Amino acid sequence: MTNKSKEIGKLNALNAKSAAKSFRSSLVLEDLEAVSVADFLRQLSLDDEGRQRAEEEEVKRRNADVLEAIAKAIEATKSRAEAQRRREEEEERRRQQILEQERQRVSLFITKF
């Protein structure tokens, strides 16, 4: 073989090695890309789950606040109703006292005559 043939053979061998390395590197890069995409999608899913949990917690908190406000409104209504009932009972007691006083005056008036 001639020197030129040997050089061509060496270049072809180097070219084949380089092509093999490039192919392996390409496969590694594709694997890395697949892993990166999978990690990215997993992170998106986790972010969505976190956001959904946060929204659910916010809804629960708002519902609890609403229920608390309703309970306070009910309690205030009960208190006003109780106060009204006591006022009405007190008015009835006074009315009964006035009637009793009137009866006593009438009865004193009748007994005098």
CORVEN-V953436 format. One record per residue. BURIAL is # if it has 24 or more other ideal C-beta (glycine too) atoms within 12 Angstrom, else .. Layout:
BEGIN
burial-><BURIAL	BURIAL>
END
This chain:
BEGIN
burial-><.	.	.	.	.	.	.	.	.	.	.	.	.	.	.	.	.	.	.	.	.	.	.	.	.	.	.	.	.	.	.	.	.	.	.	.	.	.	.	.	.	.	.	.	.	.	.	.	.	.	.	.	.	.	.	.	.	.	.	.	.	.	.	.	.	.	.	.	.	.	.	.	.	.	.	.	.	.	.	.	.	.	.	.	.	.	.	.	.	.	.	.	.	.	.	.	.	.	.	.	.	.	.	.	.	.	.	.	.	.	.	.	.>
END
